[in-house]
Amino acid sequence: MSSNIRLEKTCQFCGNKFVAKTTVTQFCSDNCAKRAYKVRIREKKIQEAMIEESANVFYNPVLSQKEFLSIKETAQLMGASRWTIYRLIDAGKLSATKLQRRTILKRKDIDNLFK
């Protein structure tokens, strides 16, 4: 069964006028539909990346109350990477203590780093 519907529509991607054979057609051609799909996917990825980035940047008030911090907690508190913390330890600017496999830093030493 074919439809005899013929509607003049405007393509939502390129803006050209075309004759649609169904009421749900949005694009004038397959190329416009594919390009619009790619734009939607790209926008979705950008939005997800922005949400993920905003979730990674946060301030944890519990960290400011702890006396001893791990490397990961120190990195979050300072807004630096773990490797930057390790470089500061290797350079002697921060003192760290190994507690079995875990590296612990004193909060006082972190505060003195900025004085």
Residue pairs with C-beta under 8 A, 6 or more apart in sequence:
3 21
3 22
5 20
5 21
5 22
5 23
6 19
6 20
6 21
7 19
7 20
7 23
7 25
8 17
8 18
8 19
8 20
9 17
9 18
9 19
9 20
9 25
9 26
10 16
10 17
10 18
11 17
11 18
11 26
11 27
11 28
11 29
11 32
12 26
12 27
12 36
13 27
13 28
13 32
13 33
13 35
13 36
13 39
14 28
14 32
16 28
18 28
18 29
26 33
26 36
27 33
27 36
57 79
60 76
60 77
63 69
63 73
63 76
63 77
64 77
66 73
66 107
67 106
67 107
67 108
68 104
68 105
68 106
68 107
69 77
69 104
69 105
69 107
69 110
70 102
70 103
70 104
70 105
71 82
71 85
71 86
71 96
71 103
71 105
72 82
74 85
74 105
74 110
75 81
75 82
75 84
75 85
77 110
78 84
78 85
78 110
85 94
85 105
88 94
88 113
89 95
89 96
89 103
89 105
93 113
94 105
94 109
94 110
94 113
95 105
95 106
95 109
96 103
96 104
96 105
97 103
97 104
97 105
98 104
